[in-house]
Amino acid sequence: MTHRTDLDAGRGRTDTNLAEERDQTDVRLERAAPEAERPASAAVNEAVAAERAGTDDSLLTERHEADAVVDRTMRLLADERRELGASKAALAGRDEFLAMVTHDLRNPLTVIAMDAEMIARSTPDEPSAARIKAWAAEIGGSCKELRRMVGDLLDFAAMEAGAIRVSTVRADLRRVIEKVVASFASRSTATAPSLVAEIPGEPLLARFDPDRIRQVLTNLVENAMKFTAPTGSVKVRAAPQGGEVLVSVRDTGTGIRAADLPHVFERFWRLGEEGGWGLGLYICKAIVQAHGGKIEVWSEVGRGSAFSFTLPLE
């Protein structure tokens, strides 16, 4: 084991140093002794013996101290290995629990959402039934939010286990952007800001995973719409830039404080009273990085925010 080898080597170096110190002491004592032609006195011999004894005691004490340090270090390493094993087991149990719970939640959520949609469709368009339609819409909206949170938990568990994957193909990025913008337009209300896509007229070919990039764009647009007033606007832009495609989502919303900007892509970080787990931007960053791109943010309080990310052309 590496730690043990290093400690044994250190102990060997200590022994060598101690032996060298003993030799140097002997040399100094020999030089201090009377010359050979003059007989050594009993007092000198006693002084030499006393100094040697002191040196031996000092060396023995240092050796015992070194052994104690080695033993204590080995105990600490053993404790660390046990704690690391326990932590890994706890993380594995957590990930298994998350995967099981989120998977089991999907089915009942799907049933609730479908029933809410059926209630809304079967309810007559009459003033007296308006409240029923509104309730059904609230149920459907809540189910959609819960499904998104369940999906975030599944992605988070996969990311923590190092299992997140992207299946890239060479495709036209404009199609994904158009679908995301259209999905928000279909549920647009009078209290929603305007949403437009500014993309080239010719194909914008890049290598990416369409489902994953749609997930990133949906998250960024949803955040932008959430923090932008009805009189504001959200723009999705994409254009080639060098050997990459640059995609941005810019809004005229409330903006983010400078002190908060370094934390927006951290897991479990949330802006104010924002709902959810605080995993959306964390997952977006992981997906973009899995493509070999990078994601950044610019924001100024009162002026809005701009999230941008890159994708490789090839």
N, C-alpha and C positions, 0 to 999 in steps of 0.2 A: 504494500500500500504506500502511496506517495508520501502521506503525512508521516508514517512510521519511518520510512527511509530517510526523510529529511531530519527527523529528530535523532535517529541513530547517527547520521552523519555529523550533526551538531554536537552530539555527545563525544564522538571520536575526536572532533576538533578541540573540544574542551580538554580531553585527556592529553592530547598532544601539547596544547598550550601549558598545561600544568607541568608536564615533564620538562618542557623547555625552561620554565621558570625555576624548577628544581636544579637543573644543570647550571643555569646562570648563577644561582645562589652558591653552588659548590665552587664555581670558578672564582667568584668574588671572595669567598672564604680562603681559597688557596692563595690568591694574590695577597691577601691581608696577613697570611701566616708568615712567620719569620723565615729567613732564607735557609737553605738546606744545611749550610755549614754551621748554623747555630741551633742547638736543640730547642724544640718547642717547649714552652713552659706549661705547667699544669693548668694555669689560668686561661691560657689561649685555647687549650684543648677543650676546656669546659665551656668557653664562649662559643667555640665552633659547634660543639654538641648541642648547646642550648639553642643556637640559631637554626640548626638543622631540625631540631625537634619542633620549633615554632613554625618553620616552613612546612613540615609534614602535616602539622595540625591544620594550618591554613589551607593546604591543598586538599586535605580530607574534607574539611568543611565546605569548600567550594564544590567538590564532587557530590557531596550529599545534597547541596542546594540545587545543583544542576539536575540530579536524579529526581528531586521533588518537582522541579518545574516540568520535566518530561512526563512524569506520571500524571501531574495535574492536567497537562495539555492533552494527554491521551484520554483522560476521563471526560474532558470537555468535548473532544471530538466524538467520543462514543455517544454522549448525550445529544450532540447535534445531529448525528445520524438517526437516532431514535425519534427525535422531534421532527426531522425531515420526513421520515417514513410515515409518521402519524399525520403530518400535514398533507402529504400526497394522498393518503387514504381518505382523509376528510374531503379533499377537493374532488376526488373521484366519486365519492358518495354524493356530493352536492351536484356535480354535473349529471349523474345518473338520475337524481331526483328531479332536477330541472327538466331534463329531456322527457321523463315520464309524465310529469304534471302538464307541461305545455302540450305534449302530444294528446293527452287525454282531454284537455280543454277545447281543442279544436272542433271536435265533433259536436258537442252541445252548443257551442257558439254558432256553428254553421246552421244548425237546426233553428235556433232562436232567430237568426238573421233572415232565414228563408220564411219563417212564419210571420215575421214582422212585415216582410215584403208582400206576402200573400194577403195579410190583413189590409195593407194600404191599397192594394189593387182591387180587392173585393168590396171595399167601402165605397158607397155611392158618392158622387161629387155633389154633395148637398151641404149647405151651411151647418146643418145639425150634426153632420159627420166630420166636420173639420177637425175637431179635437181628437177624434180617433186616428185620423191620418197623421196628425202632429205627433201623437204618442208613438205610432208605428215608426215614424221617421226618427224619433229620438232613440227608440230601441235599436233600429238598424244602425244609426250612427255610433251608438255605444258599442255594439257588437264589432263594428269595423275597427274602432279604437282598441278594443280588447284583442282582436286578431292581430293587429299591428304589434301590440305589446308582447303577445305570445311569440310572434315571429322574432322580435328583438331578443327575447330570452333564449330562443333556440340558436340564433346566430351567435349570441354572446357565449353560450356554452360551447359551441363549436370552435369559436375563436380562442377561448381559454384552453381548449384541448389541442390547439394547433391544427384543427381539422377543416378550417374554412377553405373552400376551393372555388375557383372561377373557371368556367369553360369558355374560352375566348374564340370568337370567329371574326372574320373580316366582314363588316357590315356597315350600312349607312346609318350613322348616328342620328341623322335628322329624323328618321322614322321613330326612334325611341323618344326623342324630345317632343315630337308632334303628339304621340300617344299620351304622354304625361300631361301636356298642356290641355289636350282634349278631355282627359278624365276629370280635371279640375273645372273646366268650363261647363261640363255636364251637370255639375252640382253647384254651380255658381249662384250666389244670392245677391240681393241688393246691398248687403253689408260687406261684401267681399271686394278687395281691391282689384284693379284690372290686372290681367295676366296675359302677356304676349311672348311669342318666341321670335327672336331675331337670328335667323340662320341662313346660310347661303342657299342660292337657288340650285346649285349643282350638288351632286352627292358628296357627303362628308364621310369618306371611308376611314375607318379606324379598326383596330383589333380590340374587342371587348366582349364581355359576357352581357348580352342584352337584358336578361332578367335582373342581374345584379346592378347594372348601371341605371336601369329604370328604378330600382329600389333607392339608389342614391339620389337621383333627381327628384323622386317623389318626396323623399324626406326633406330635401333642401327647399323645394317649393312649398311644401306644407308649412315648414317653419317660417318662411318668408311671408306667406299669406297670414299666418297667425299673428305676427307682430307688425303688420302694416294696416293702417287705417283704410276705411272704405274709399277715401279720396286719393289714396296712394296707388302705387303701381309696383308690379313684379315683372322683371324681364329675364328670360332665359336666352343666353347667347352661346354660340359655338362657332369656332373658326380655327383653321389650321394655324399652327405657330411652330415654325421650325420642323422638327421631326415628330411633333405631337399635335393633338387637338386640344384646344383650351375651351373648357365649358364653364360658364359662370351663371349664377343665379343672384341677381341684384334686386334689392328692394329699397323702398323709401320709408321704411318703418322706424321703430323707436331706436334702433341701434343697440350696440353692446358697449359697456364701459371698457376702457382700456385695461383696467385691472383684471377684468374677466376674460379678455381675449386669449391669454395663454392656456386657459382651462377648457375652452369650448369643446375640444375633441377628447377630453378625458372621460373615462367611464363613470357613470352615475352623476355626472355634472349636469345641473339643470339651471336654466335662466329664470330667476325669480320663482314664481309659482307655477311654472310650466308643468303640465302633467306628464305621465309616462315614467319610465325608469331612468331617464337620462342616459340612454344607450344609443340613441339614433345617430348622432354625429360621430360617436366612437366607432360604430359599425361602418358608417360611411368612409371614415378614414381607413379602416382595415380593408374594405373592398377596393378602394382606389389604390392602396399600396400593393394589394395582391395583383393588380393589373400592371404594376411597375410605374404608376403615376404618383402624383402628390396632390394634396388638397390644402388650401389656404383660406384665410378669412381676413377681410378688411371690414372695419366698422367704425362708425362715429355716432355718438349719442345725438339723436335728433335729426340725423341725416340718412340713416339706414345702414344696411350691411351688404356685403358681396362675398359669397362663397364661390370659389373657383377650384377646378381640379383638371388634371391633364390625363390624357390617354395616348398610348403609343399608336402611331400610324401603322406600324407593321408588328 
